[in-house]
């Protein structure tokens, strides 16, 4: 898994997010590593329901809220919610967009991610 830590303080490259392309591939070498990172960032203040802020109970790949009686998935309520693109690919695209100083074209992102 990655060498990242989700903790308080201002975000720093190499600690909260990858500082280079090589480091990105070290941290997110598998889809499971990408999911673990998104989970740690999303639930850094504890597993709380996005609807009612009640504690969640994990059941496999989902969490259950006993107050509002809803299932919550890792990507629920996020940019990634109804996509078929793997999280690792999304993180790759997001890293490329934020790491490039002059911007990146849609065609470049298509080539990098391998999706249309």
Biopython code that builds the backbone (N, CA, C, O; Angstrom):
import numpy as np
from Bio.PDB.StructureBuilder import StructureBuilder

atoms = [
    (1, "UNK", "N", (0.844, -1.183, 0.000)),
    (1, "UNK", "CA", (0.000, 0.000, 0.000)),
    (1, "UNK", "C", (0.883, 1.238, 0.000)),
    (1, "UNK", "O", (2.110, 1.141, 0.039)),
    (2, "UNK", "N", (0.253, 2.386, -0.043)),
    (2, "UNK", "CA", (0.982, 3.644, -0.158)),
    (2, "UNK", "C", (1.627, 4.092, 1.135)),
    (2, "UNK", "O", (1.405, 3.519, 2.202)),
    (3, "UNK", "N", (2.420, 5.115, 1.010)),
    (3, "UNK", "CA", (3.091, 5.686, 2.173)),
    (3, "UNK", "C", (2.476, 7.022, 2.534)),
    (3, "UNK", "O", (3.176, 7.906, 3.027)),
    (4, "UNK", "N", (1.216, 7.186, 2.307)),
    (4, "UNK", "CA", (0.523, 8.429, 2.569)),
    (4, "UNK", "C", (-0.060, 8.420, 3.968)),
    (4, "UNK", "O", (-0.287, 7.368, 4.567)),
    (5, "UNK", "N", (-0.296, 9.623, 4.473)),
    (5, "UNK", "CA", (-0.953, 9.779, 5.762)),
    (5, "UNK", "C", (-1.985, 10.883, 5.628)),
    (5, "UNK", "O", (-1.685, 11.972, 5.139)),
    (6, "UNK", "N", (-3.177, 10.601, 6.056)),
    (6, "UNK", "CA", (-4.226, 11.610, 6.067)),
    (6, "UNK", "C", (-4.303, 12.126, 7.492)),
    (6, "UNK", "O", (-4.845, 11.467, 8.378)),
    (7, "UNK", "N", (-3.758, 13.303, 7.696)),
    (7, "UNK", "CA", (-3.751, 13.887, 9.037)),
    (7, "UNK", "C", (-3.997, 15.381, 8.926)),
    (7, "UNK", "O", (-4.191, 15.916, 7.835)),
    (8, "UNK", "N", (-3.985, 16.037, 10.057)),
    (8, "UNK", "CA", (-4.233, 17.477, 10.100)),
    (8, "UNK", "C", (-3.047, 18.239, 9.521)),
    (8, "UNK", "O", (-1.959, 17.697, 9.320)),
    (9, "UNK", "N", (-3.296, 19.480, 9.269)),
    (9, "UNK", "CA", (-2.243, 20.338, 8.750)),
    (9, "UNK", "C", (-2.406, 20.593, 7.271)),
    (9, "UNK", "O", (-3.225, 19.960, 6.604)),
    (10, "UNK", "N", (-1.627, 21.519, 6.765)),
    (10, "UNK", "CA", (-1.732, 21.832, 5.337)),
    (10, "UNK", "C", (-1.234, 20.662, 4.487)),
    (10, "UNK", "O", (-0.295, 19.970, 4.878)),
    (11, "UNK", "N", (-1.857, 20.439, 3.331)),
    (11, "UNK", "CA", (-1.432, 19.338, 2.463)),
    (11, "UNK", "C", (0.005, 19.527, 1.993)),
    (11, "UNK", "O", (0.405, 20.624, 1.602)),
    (12, "UNK", "N", (0.773, 18.444, 2.037)),
    (12, "UNK", "CA", (2.169, 18.478, 1.589)),
    (12, "UNK", "C", (2.430, 17.321, 0.648)),
    (12, "UNK", "O", (2.002, 16.193, 0.890)),
    (13, "UNK", "N", (3.140, 17.620, -0.431)),
    (13, "UNK", "CA", (3.504, 16.581, -1.394)),
    (13, "UNK", "C", (4.380, 15.549, -0.711)),
    (13, "UNK", "O", (5.245, 15.894, 0.094)),
    (14, "UNK", "N", (4.157, 14.293, -1.030)),
    (14, "UNK", "CA", (4.927, 13.214, -0.442)),
    (14, "UNK", "C", (4.364, 12.709, 0.868)),
    (14, "UNK", "O", (4.770, 11.655, 1.357)),
    (15, "UNK", "N", (3.436, 13.451, 1.438)),
    (15, "UNK", "CA", (2.813, 13.028, 2.689)),
    (15, "UNK", "C", (1.307, 12.838, 2.527)),
    (15, "UNK", "O", (0.762, 11.804, 2.913)),
    (16, "UNK", "N", (0.634, 13.844, 1.954)),
    (16, "UNK", "CA", (-0.809, 13.784, 1.756)),
    (16, "UNK", "C", (-1.191, 13.421, 0.323)),
    (16, "UNK", "O", (-2.274, 12.888, 0.083)),
    (17, "UNK", "N", (-0.323, 13.703, -0.607)),
    (17, "UNK", "CA", (-0.554, 13.374, -2.010)),
    (17, "UNK", "C", (0.796, 13.144, -2.676)),
    (17, "UNK", "O", (1.809, 13.635, -2.179)),
    (18, "UNK", "N", (0.839, 12.416, -3.779)),
    (18, "UNK", "CA", (2.119, 12.120, -4.438)),
    (18, "UNK", "C", (2.795, 13.384, -4.948)),
    (18, "UNK", "O", (2.135, 14.298, -5.442)),
    (19, "UNK", "N", (4.097, 13.425, -4.824)),
    (19, "UNK", "CA", (4.852, 14.587, -5.277)),
    (19, "UNK", "C", (5.389, 14.444, -6.686)),
    (19, "UNK", "O", (5.820, 15.429, -7.284)),
    (20, "UNK", "N", (5.373, 13.245, -7.223)),
    (20, "UNK", "CA", (5.877, 13.016, -8.581)),
    (20, "UNK", "C", (5.103, 11.876, -9.220)),
    (20, "UNK", "O", (4.369, 11.146, -8.553)),
    (21, "UNK", "N", (5.284, 11.741, -10.528)),
    (21, "UNK", "CA", (4.605, 10.685, -11.269)),
    (21, "UNK", "C", (5.055, 9.303, -10.783)),
    (21, "UNK", "O", (4.239, 8.387, -10.675)),
    (22, "UNK", "N", (6.346, 9.152, -10.493)),
    (22, "UNK", "CA", (6.875, 7.879, -9.986)),
    (22, "UNK", "C", (6.262, 7.565, -8.623)),
    (22, "UNK", "O", (5.874, 6.427, -8.357)),
    (23, "UNK", "N", (6.181, 8.566, -7.774)),
    (23, "UNK", "CA", (5.585, 8.376, -6.455)),
    (23, "UNK", "C", (4.093, 8.027, -6.576)),
    (23, "UNK", "O", (3.574, 7.226, -5.800)),
    (24, "UNK", "N", (3.419, 8.629, -7.546)),
    (24, "UNK", "CA", (2.014, 8.296, -7.780)),
    (24, "UNK", "C", (1.861, 6.802, -8.053)),
    (24, "UNK", "O", (0.997, 6.148, -7.470)),
    (25, "UNK", "N", (2.694, 6.265, -8.935)),
    (25, "UNK", "CA", (2.605, 4.845, -9.274)),
    (25, "UNK", "C", (3.025, 3.940, -8.111)),
    (25, "UNK", "O", (2.548, 2.810, -8.010)),
    (26, "UNK", "N", (3.903, 4.418, -7.241)),
    (26, "UNK", "CA", (4.249, 3.645, -6.047)),
    (26, "UNK", "C", (3.076, 3.590, -5.070)),
    (26, "UNK", "O", (2.787, 2.537, -4.500)),
    (27, "UNK", "N", (2.411, 4.712, -4.880)),
    (27, "UNK", "CA", (1.307, 4.783, -3.933)),
    (27, "UNK", "C", (0.080, 4.029, -4.420)),
    (27, "UNK", "O", (-0.557, 3.308, -3.653)),
    (28, "UNK", "N", (-0.250, 4.195, -5.691)),
    (28, "UNK", "CA", (-1.486, 3.643, -6.232)),
    (28, "UNK", "C", (-1.182, 2.567, -7.261)),
    (28, "UNK", "O", (-1.613, 2.663, -8.410)),
    (29, "UNK", "N", (-0.454, 1.558, -6.858)),
    (29, "UNK", "CA", (-0.085, 0.475, -7.773)),
    (29, "UNK", "C", (-1.241, -0.475, -8.054)),
    (29, "UNK", "O", (-1.201, -1.217, -9.035)),
    (30, "UNK", "N", (-2.266, -0.465, -7.215)),
    (30, "UNK", "CA", (-3.438, -1.320, -7.420)),
    (30, "UNK", "C", (-4.708, -0.506, -7.185)),
    (30, "UNK", "O", (-4.673, 0.584, -6.614)),
    (31, "UNK", "N", (-5.808, -1.056, -7.632)),
    (31, "UNK", "CA", (-7.112, -0.425, -7.393)),
    (31, "UNK", "C", (-7.434, -0.423, -5.894)),
    (31, "UNK", "O", (-8.062, 0.514, -5.400)),
    (32, "UNK", "N", (-7.014, -1.449, -5.178)),
    (32, "UNK", "CA", (-7.249, -1.513, -3.724)),
    (32, "UNK", "C", (-6.532, -0.381, -2.998)),
    (32, "UNK", "O", (-7.067, 0.180, -2.041)),
    (33, "UNK", "N", (-5.331, -0.044, -3.445)),
    (33, "UNK", "CA", (-4.586, 1.064, -2.833)),
    (33, "UNK", "C", (-5.299, 2.390, -3.083)),
    (33, "UNK", "O", (-5.356, 3.240, -2.193)),
    (34, "UNK", "N", (-5.837, 2.572, -4.274)),
    (34, "UNK", "CA", (-6.574, 3.790, -4.595)),
    (34, "UNK", "C", (-7.847, 3.876, -3.754)),
    (34, "UNK", "O", (-8.185, 4.948, -3.251)),
    (35, "UNK", "N", (-8.552, 2.759, -3.600)),
    (35, "UNK", "CA", (-9.762, 2.743, -2.785)),
    (35, "UNK", "C", (-9.443, 3.045, -1.317)),
    (35, "UNK", "O", (-10.187, 3.766, -0.653)),
    (36, "UNK", "N", (-8.336, 2.491, -0.817)),
    (36, "UNK", "CA", (-7.934, 2.745, 0.575)),
    (36, "UNK", "C", (-7.625, 4.224, 0.788)),
    (36, "UNK", "O", (-7.956, 4.781, 1.835)),
    (37, "UNK", "N", (-6.998, 4.859, -0.190)),
    (37, "UNK", "CA", (-6.672, 6.282, -0.097)),
    (37, "UNK", "C", (-7.946, 7.128, -0.092)),
    (37, "UNK", "O", (-8.100, 8.016, 0.747)),
    (38, "UNK", "N", (-8.858, 6.852, -1.027)),
    (38, "UNK", "CA", (-10.111, 7.604, -1.092)),
    (38, "UNK", "C", (-10.914, 7.398, 0.191)),
    (38, "UNK", "O", (-11.525, 8.341, 0.694)),
    (39, "UNK", "N", (-10.920, 6.188, 0.719)),
    (39, "UNK", "CA", (-11.624, 5.912, 1.978)),
    (39, "UNK", "C", (-11.018, 6.710, 3.125)),
    (39, "UNK", "O", (-11.749, 7.289, 3.928)),
    (40, "UNK", "N", (-9.698, 6.746, 3.210)),
    (40, "UNK", "CA", (-9.031, 7.478, 4.294)),
    (40, "UNK", "C", (-9.297, 8.980, 4.198)),
    (40, "UNK", "O", (-9.481, 9.643, 5.220)),
    (41, "UNK", "N", (-9.318, 9.516, 2.989)),
    (41, "UNK", "CA", (-9.581, 10.944, 2.810)),
    (41, "UNK", "C", (-11.050, 11.255, 3.090)),
    (41, "UNK", "O", (-11.368, 12.229, 3.773)),
    (42, "UNK", "N", (-11.925, 10.433, 2.564)),
    (42, "UNK", "CA", (-13.363, 10.693, 2.717)),
    (42, "UNK", "C", (-13.827, 10.555, 4.163)),
    (42, "UNK", "O", (-14.649, 11.347, 4.622)),
    (43, "UNK", "N", (-13.320, 9.575, 4.877)),
    (43, "UNK", "CA", (-13.766, 9.308, 6.243)),
    (43, "UNK", "C", (-12.683, 9.642, 7.274)),
    (43, "UNK", "O", (-12.561, 8.955, 8.289)),
    (44, "UNK", "N", (-11.909, 10.678, 7.022)),
    (44, "UNK", "CA", (-10.820, 11.028, 7.953)),
    (44, "UNK", "C", (-11.326, 11.466, 9.320)),
    (44, "UNK", "O", (-10.587, 11.390, 10.302)),
    (45, "UNK", "N", (-12.577, 11.924, 9.402)),
    (45, "UNK", "CA", (-13.150, 12.329, 10.682)),
    (45, "UNK", "C", (-14.066, 11.254, 11.269)),
    (45, "UNK", "O", (-14.846, 11.529, 12.182)),
    (46, "UNK", "N", (-13.972, 10.041, 10.749)),
    (46, "UNK", "CA", (-14.794, 8.944, 11.217)),
    (46, "UNK", "C", (-15.846, 8.574, 10.186)),
    (46, "UNK", "O", (-16.141, 9.347, 9.275)),
    (47, "UNK", "N", (-16.396, 7.407, 10.338)),
    (47, "UNK", "CA", (-17.392, 6.900, 9.396)),
    (47, "UNK", "C", (-18.757, 7.459, 9.760)),
    (47, "UNK", "O", (-19.444, 6.940, 10.640)),
    (48, "UNK", "N", (-19.137, 8.524, 9.071)),
    (48, "UNK", "CA", (-20.406, 9.213, 9.315)),
    (48, "UNK", "C", (-21.257, 9.203, 8.064)),
    (48, "UNK", "O", (-20.741, 9.288, 6.949)),
    (49, "UNK", "N", (-22.559, 9.100, 8.250)),
    (49, "UNK", "CA", (-23.500, 9.115, 7.140)),
    (49, "UNK", "C", (-23.507, 10.502, 6.492)),
    (49, "UNK", "O", (-23.600, 11.505, 7.198)),
    (50, "UNK", "N", (-23.411, 10.576, 5.160)),
    (50, "UNK", "CA", (-23.448, 11.889, 4.510)),
    (50, "UNK", "C", (-24.823, 12.556, 4.598)),
    (50, "UNK", "O", (-24.924, 13.770, 4.419)),
    (51, "UNK", "N", (-25.881, 11.789, 4.869)),
    (51, "UNK", "CA", (-27.226, 12.358, 4.955)),
    (51, "UNK", "C", (-27.560, 12.882, 6.349)),
    (51, "UNK", "O", (-28.069, 13.994, 6.490)),
    (52, "UNK", "N", (-27.274, 12.081, 7.384)),
    (52, "UNK", "CA", (-27.710, 12.457, 8.733)),
    (52, "UNK", "C", (-26.567, 12.574, 9.745)),
    (52, "UNK", "O", (-26.816, 12.912, 10.902)),
    (53, "UNK", "N", (-25.338, 12.308, 9.347)),
    (53, "UNK", "CA", (-24.140, 12.408, 10.193)),
    (53, "UNK", "C", (-24.116, 11.393, 11.329)),
    (53, "UNK", "O", (-23.393, 11.582, 12.307)),
    (54, "UNK", "N", (-24.893, 10.323, 11.216)),
    (54, "UNK", "CA", (-24.902, 9.254, 12.207)),
    (54, "UNK", "C", (-23.744, 8.297, 11.910)),
    (54, "UNK", "O", (-23.259, 8.235, 10.780)),
    (55, "UNK", "N", (-23.306, 7.554, 12.923)),
    (55, "UNK", "CA", (-22.225, 6.582, 12.724)),
    (55, "UNK", "C", (-22.636, 5.492, 11.746)),
    (55, "UNK", "O", (-23.787, 5.057, 11.726)),
    (56, "UNK", "N", (-21.677, 5.059, 10.936)),
    (56, "UNK", "CA", (-21.913, 4.003, 9.954)),
    (56, "UNK", "C", (-21.298, 2.697, 10.416)),
    (56, "UNK", "O", (-20.305, 2.691, 11.143)),
    (57, "UNK", "N", (-21.892, 1.591, 9.993)),
    (57, "UNK", "CA", (-21.386, 0.256, 10.267)),
    (57, "UNK", "C", (-20.962, -0.362, 8.949)),
    (57, "UNK", "O", (-21.738, -0.402, 7.995)),
    (58, "UNK", "N", (-19.723, -0.844, 8.898)),
    (58, "UNK", "CA", (-19.219, -1.414, 7.653)),
    (58, "UNK", "C", (-19.737, -2.830, 7.458)),
    (58, "UNK", "O", (-19.750, -3.647, 8.379)),
    (59, "UNK", "N", (-20.162, -3.090, 6.227)),
    (59, "UNK", "CA", (-20.612, -4.428, 5.841)),
    (59, "UNK", "C", (-20.076, -4.706, 4.443)),
    (59, "UNK", "O", (-20.724, -4.392, 3.444)),
    (60, "UNK", "N", (-18.915, -5.285, 4.384)),
    (60, "UNK", "CA", (-18.274, -5.568, 3.105)),
    (60, "UNK", "C", (-17.759, -4.304, 2.451)),
    (60, "UNK", "O", (-16.962, -3.576, 3.042)),
    (61, "UNK", "N", (-18.210, -4.037, 1.230)),
    (61, "UNK", "CA", (-17.793, -2.855, 0.479)),
    (61, "UNK", "C", (-18.697, -1.651, 0.726)),
    (61, "UNK", "O", (-18.495, -0.594, 0.127)),
    (62, "UNK", "N", (-19.693, -1.798, 1.603)),
    (62, "UNK", "CA", (-20.641, -0.724, 1.870)),
    (62, "UNK", "C", (-20.719, -0.457, 3.366)),
    (62, "UNK", "O", (-20.223, -1.235, 4.181)),
    (63, "UNK", "N", (-21.358, 0.669, 3.709)),
    (63, "UNK", "CA", (-21.607, 1.029, 5.099)),
    (63, "UNK", "C", (-23.104, 1.209, 5.276)),
    (63, "UNK", "O", (-23.801, 1.650, 4.362)),
    (64, "UNK", "N", (-23.598, 0.861, 6.470)),
    (64, "UNK", "CA", (-25.023, 0.943, 6.772)),
    (64, "UNK", "C", (-25.262, 2.009, 7.825)),
    (64, "UNK", "O", (-24.586, 2.047, 8.853)),
    (65, "UNK", "N", (-26.238, 2.881, 7.559)),
    (65, "UNK", "CA", (-26.659, 3.884, 8.540)),
    (65, "UNK", "C", (-27.946, 3.390, 9.177)),
    (65, "UNK", "O", (-28.960, 3.233, 8.497)),
    (66, "UNK", "N", (-27.907, 3.144, 10.484)),
    (66, "UNK", "CA", (-29.086, 2.610, 11.160)),
    (66, "UNK", "C", (-30.128, 3.699, 11.438)),
    (66, "UNK", "O", (-31.296, 3.385, 11.664)),
    (67, "UNK", "N", (-29.725, 4.960, 11.425)),
    (67, "UNK", "CA", (-30.690, 6.037, 11.680)),
    (67, "UNK", "C", (-31.571, 6.298, 10.455)),
    (67, "UNK", "O", (-32.797, 6.242, 10.553)),
    (68, "UNK", "N", (-30.960, 6.581, 9.312)),
    (68, "UNK", "CA", (-31.775, 6.876, 8.116)),
    (68, "UNK", "C", (-31.978, 5.643, 7.235)),
    (68, "UNK", "O", (-32.611, 5.727, 6.183)),
    (69, "UNK", "N", (-31.440, 4.496, 7.665)),
    (69, "UNK", "CA", (-31.632, 3.208, 7.010)),
    (69, "UNK", "C", (-31.229, 3.256, 5.532)),
    (69, "UNK", "O", (-32.001, 2.906, 4.640)),
    (70, "UNK", "N", (-29.991, 3.702, 5.312)),
    (70, "UNK", "CA", (-29.450, 3.793, 3.962)),
    (70, "UNK", "C", (-28.119, 3.081, 3.879)),
    (70, "UNK", "O", (-27.359, 3.009, 4.845)),
    (71, "UNK", "N", (-27.859, 2.558, 2.693)),
    (71, "UNK", "CA", (-26.547, 2.023, 2.391)),
    (71, "UNK", "C", (-25.695, 3.145, 1.825)),
    (71, "UNK", "O", (-26.184, 3.967, 1.049)),
    (72, "UNK", "N", (-24.439, 3.185, 2.201)),
    (72, "UNK", "CA", (-23.515, 4.206, 1.699)),
    (72, "UNK", "C", (-22.330, 3.488, 1.069)),
    (72, "UNK", "O", (-21.718, 2.619, 1.691)),
    (73, "UNK", "N", (-22.016, 3.848, -0.146)),
    (73, "UNK", "CA", (-20.839, 3.319, -0.829)),
    (73, "UNK", "C", (-19.718, 4.336, -0.742)),
    (73, "UNK", "O", (-19.947, 5.509, -0.443)),
    (74, "UNK", "N", (-18.525, 3.883, -1.000)),
    (74, "UNK", "CA", (-17.357, 4.756, -0.912)),
    (74, "UNK", "C", (-17.486, 5.983, -1.809)),
    (74, "UNK", "O", (-17.068, 7.074, -1.422)),
    (75, "UNK", "N", (-18.052, 5.822, -2.984)),
    (75, "UNK", "CA", (-18.118, 6.921, -3.939)),
    (75, "UNK", "C", (-19.432, 7.696, -3.894)),
    (75, "UNK", "O", (-19.612, 8.622, -4.685)),
    (76, "UNK", "N", (-20.350, 7.352, -3.000)),
    (76, "UNK", "CA", (-21.651, 8.018, -2.931)),
    (76, "UNK", "C", (-21.486, 9.502, -2.627)),
    (76, "UNK", "O", (-20.778, 9.887, -1.697)),
    (77, "UNK", "N", (-22.153, 10.324, -3.430)),
    (77, "UNK", "CA", (-22.115, 11.763, -3.222)),
    (77, "UNK", "C", (-20.823, 12.424, -3.683)),
    (77, "UNK", "O", (-20.548, 13.566, -3.314)),
    (78, "UNK", "N", (-20.036, 11.728, -4.476)),
    (78, "UNK", "CA", (-18.778, 12.284, -4.966)),
    (78, "UNK", "C", (-18.790, 12.355, -6.487)),
    (78, "UNK", "O", (-19.738, 11.907, -7.131)),
    (79, "UNK", "N", (-17.762, 12.903, -7.038)),
    (79, "UNK", "CA", (-17.566, 12.977, -8.478)),
    (79, "UNK", "C", (-17.524, 11.592, -9.109)),
    (79, "UNK", "O", (-17.862, 11.436, -10.283)),
    (80, "UNK", "N", (-17.116, 10.596, -8.353)),
    (80, "UNK", "CA", (-16.923, 9.239, -8.865)),
    (80, "UNK", "C", (-18.169, 8.358, -8.769)),
    (80, "UNK", "O", (-18.094, 7.176, -9.105)),
    (81, "UNK", "N", (-19.291, 8.878, -8.332)),
    (81, "UNK", "CA", (-20.435, 8.045, -7.940)),
    (81, "UNK", "C", (-20.970, 7.112, -9.027)),
    (81, "UNK", "O", (-21.059, 5.910, -8.780)),
    (82, "UNK", "N", (-21.316, 7.581, -10.169)),
    (82, "UNK", "CA", (-21.941, 6.727, -11.176)),
    (82, "UNK", "C", (-21.023, 6.487, -12.369)),
    (82, "UNK", "O", (-21.476, 6.499, -13.514)),
    (83, "UNK", "N", (-19.764, 6.273, -12.113)),
    (83, "UNK", "CA", (-18.817, 6.064, -13.187)),
    (83, "UNK", "C", (-18.377, 4.606, -13.233)),
    (83, "UNK", "O", (-18.405, 3.902, -12.224)),
    (84, "UNK", "N", (-17.977, 4.174, -14.400)),
    (84, "UNK", "CA", (-17.436, 2.823, -14.547)),
    (84, "UNK", "C", (-15.918, 2.847, -14.636)),
    (84, "UNK", "O", (-15.275, 1.801, -14.719)),
    (85, "UNK", "N", (-15.360, 4.030, -14.620)),
    (85, "UNK", "CA", (-13.905, 4.194, -14.672)),
    (85, "UNK", "C", (-13.337, 3.869, -13.295)),
    (85, "UNK", "O", (-13.871, 4.347, -12.294)),
    (86, "UNK", "N", (-12.276, 3.076, -13.210)),
    (86, "UNK", "CA", (-11.691, 2.725, -11.914)),
    (86, "UNK", "C", (-11.180, 3.955, -11.151)),
    (86, "UNK", "O", (-10.778, 4.948, -11.758)),
    (87, "UNK", "N", (-11.200, 3.878, -9.830)),
    (87, "UNK", "CA", (-10.724, 4.991, -9.003)),
    (87, "UNK", "C", (-9.263, 5.327, -9.275)),
    (87, "UNK", "O", (-8.878, 6.497, -9.252)),
    (88, "UNK", "N", (-8.466, 4.329, -9.527)),
    (88, "UNK", "CA", (-7.050, 4.574, -9.817)),
    (88, "UNK", "C", (-6.895, 5.461, -11.046)),
    (88, "UNK", "O", (-6.034, 6.341, -11.068)),
    (89, "UNK", "N", (-7.715, 5.242, -12.063)),
    (89, "UNK", "CA", (-7.676, 6.070, -13.262)),
    (89, "UNK", "C", (-8.140, 7.488, -12.954)),
    (89, "UNK", "O", (-7.538, 8.451, -13.430)),
    (90, "UNK", "N", (-9.197, 7.628, -12.168)),
    (90, "UNK", "CA", (-9.652, 8.960, -11.762)),
    (90, "UNK", "C", (-8.559, 9.699, -10.997)),
    (90, "UNK", "O", (-8.315, 10.877, -11.255)),
    (91, "UNK", "N", (-7.904, 9.027, -10.070)),
    (91, "UNK", "CA", (-6.839, 9.682, -9.314)),
    (91, "UNK", "C", (-5.691, 10.096, -10.226)),
    (91, "UNK", "O", (-5.079, 11.146, -10.025)),
    (92, "UNK", "N", (-5.399, 9.270, -11.228)),
    (92, "UNK", "CA", (-4.351, 9.597, -12.196)),
    (92, "UNK", "C", (-4.712, 10.871, -12.956)),
    (92, "UNK", "O", (-3.872, 11.757, -13.119)),
    (93, "UNK", "N", (-5.943, 10.966, -13.415)),
    (93, "UNK", "CA", (-6.397, 12.146, -14.152)),
    (93, "UNK", "C", (-6.379, 13.377, -13.250)),
    (93, "UNK", "O", (-5.895, 14.433, -13.657)),
    (94, "UNK", "N", (-6.899, 13.253, -12.035)),
    (94, "UNK", "CA", (-6.923, 14.386, -11.112)),
    (94, "UNK", "C", (-5.520, 14.850, -10.750)),
    (94, "UNK", "O", (-5.272, 16.051, -10.642)),
    (95, "UNK", "N", (-4.602, 13.911, -10.563)),
    (95, "UNK", "CA", (-3.227, 14.286, -10.249)),
    (95, "UNK", "C", (-2.598, 15.035, -11.420)),
    (95, "UNK", "O", (-1.906, 16.034, -11.225)),
    (96, "UNK", "N", (-2.836, 14.555, -12.619)),
    (96, "UNK", "CA", (-2.271, 15.199, -13.809)),
    (96, "UNK", "C", (-2.814, 16.623, -13.970)),
    (96, "UNK", "O", (-2.060, 17.542, -14.290)),
    (97, "UNK", "N", (-4.107, 16.803, -13.752)),
    (97, "UNK", "CA", (-4.720, 18.129, -13.878)),
    (97, "UNK", "C", (-4.137, 19.099, -12.846)),
    (97, "UNK", "O", (-3.848, 20.250, -13.173)),
    (98, "UNK", "N", (-3.967, 18.646, -11.626)),
    (98, "UNK", "CA", (-3.480, 19.545, -10.576)),
    (98, "UNK", "C", (-1.970, 19.723, -10.591)),
    (98, "UNK", "O", (-1.471, 20.735, -10.099)),
    (99, "UNK", "N", (-1.231, 18.772, -11.138)),
    (99, "UNK", "CA", (0.226, 18.868, -11.137)),
    (99, "UNK", "C", (0.768, 19.687, -12.307)),
    (99, "UNK", "O", (1.905, 20.155, -12.254)),
    (100, "UNK", "N", (-0.026, 19.866, -13.357)),
    (100, "UNK", "CA", (0.417, 20.600, -14.528)),
    (100, "UNK", "C", (0.186, 22.087, -14.327)),
    (100, "UNK", "O", (-0.926, 22.511, -14.011)),
    (101, "UNK", "N", (1.233, 22.879, -14.510)),
    (101, "UNK", "CA", (1.129, 24.315, -14.272)),
    (101, "UNK", "C", (0.407, 25.057, -15.387)),
    (101, "UNK", "O", (-0.255, 26.061, -15.123)),
    (102, "UNK", "N", (0.517, 24.593, -16.611)),
    (102, "UNK", "CA", (-0.062, 25.317, -17.742)),
    (102, "UNK", "C", (-1.378, 24.733, -18.210)),
    (102, "UNK", "O", (-1.952, 25.229, -19.180)),
    (103, "UNK", "N", (-1.874, 23.706, -17.560)),
    (103, "UNK", "CA", (-3.124, 23.079, -17.952)),
    (103, "UNK", "C", (-2.880, 21.857, -18.804)),
    (103, "UNK", "O", (-1.761, 21.604, -19.250)),
    (104, "UNK", "N", (-3.924, 21.115, -19.023)),
    (104, "UNK", "CA", (-3.823, 19.896, -19.788)),
    (104, "UNK", "C", (-5.071, 19.776, -20.664)),
    (104, "UNK", "O", (-6.177, 20.086, -20.224)),
    (105, "UNK", "N", (-4.888, 19.335, -21.877)),
    (105, "UNK", "CA", (-6.021, 19.227, -22.798)),
    (105, "UNK", "C", (-6.807, 17.946, -22.531)),
    (105, "UNK", "O", (-6.306, 17.000, -21.923)),
    (106, "UNK", "N", (-8.040, 17.945, -22.999)),
    (106, "UNK", "CA", (-8.891, 16.760, -22.854)),
    (106, "UNK", "C", (-8.305, 15.588, -23.631)),
    (106, "UNK", "O", (-8.398, 14.443, -23.189)),
    (107, "UNK", "N", (-7.702, 15.864, -24.784)),
    (107, "UNK", "CA", (-7.099, 14.799, -25.577)),
    (107, "UNK", "C", (-5.906, 14.174, -24.839)),
    (107, "UNK", "O", (-5.701, 12.962, -24.905)),
    (108, "UNK", "N", (-5.128, 14.995, -24.143)),
    (108, "UNK", "CA", (-4.007, 14.466, -23.346)),
    (108, "UNK", "C", (-4.514, 13.584, -22.216)),
    (108, "UNK", "O", (-3.945, 12.528, -21.943)),
    (109, "UNK", "N", (-5.583, 14.017, -21.560)),
    (109, "UNK", "CA", (-6.156, 13.204, -20.480)),
    (109, "UNK", "C", (-6.710, 11.895, -21.025)),
    (109, "UNK", "O", (-6.608, 10.855, -20.374)),
    (110, "UNK", "N", (-7.291, 11.944, -22.203)),
    (110, "UNK", "CA", (-7.800, 10.719, -22.829)),
    (110, "UNK", "C", (-6.670, 9.751, -23.085)),
    (110, "UNK", "O", (-6.826, 8.549, -22.865)),
    (111, "UNK", "N", (-5.542, 10.242, -23.543)),
    (111, "UNK", "CA", (-4.394, 9.374, -23.802)),
    (111, "UNK", "C", (-3.805, 8.812, -22.512)),
    (111, "UNK", "O", (-3.456, 7.634, -22.450)),
    (112, "UNK", "N", (-3.695, 9.645, -21.490)),
    (112, "UNK", "CA", (-3.120, 9.226, -20.219)),
    (112, "UNK", "C", (-3.990, 8.149, -19.566)),
    (112, "UNK", "O", (-3.485, 7.119, -19.122)),
    (113, "UNK", "N", (-5.295, 8.396, -19.512)),
    (113, "UNK", "CA", (-6.215, 7.490, -18.832)),
    (113, "UNK", "C", (-6.594, 6.278, -19.664)),
    (113, "UNK", "O", (-6.983, 5.245, -19.118)),
    (114, "UNK", "N", (-6.487, 6.393, -20.960)),
    (114, "UNK", "CA", (-6.869, 5.281, -21.812)),
    (114, "UNK", "C", (-8.361, 5.084, -21.927)),
    (114, "UNK", "O", (-8.823, 3.976, -22.198)),
    (115, "UNK", "N", (-9.130, 6.158, -21.722)),
    (115, "UNK", "CA", (-10.586, 6.102, -21.845)),
    (115, "UNK", "C", (-11.039, 7.163, -22.843)),
    (115, "UNK", "O", (-10.291, 8.083, -23.171)),
    (116, "UNK", "N", (-12.263, 7.023, -23.316)),
    (116, "UNK", "CA", (-12.815, 8.018, -24.239)),
    (116, "UNK", "C", (-13.975, 8.736, -23.607)),
    (116, "UNK", "O", (-14.573, 9.613, -24.231)),
]
sb = StructureBuilder()
sb.init_structure("model")
sb.init_model(0)
sb.init_chain("A")
sb.init_seg("    ")
for serial, (resi, resn, name, xyz) in enumerate(atoms, 1):
    if name == "N":
        sb.init_residue(resn, " ", resi, " ")
    sb.init_atom(name, np.array(xyz, "f"), 0.0, 1.0, " ", f" {name:<3s}", serial, name[0])
structure = sb.get_structure()
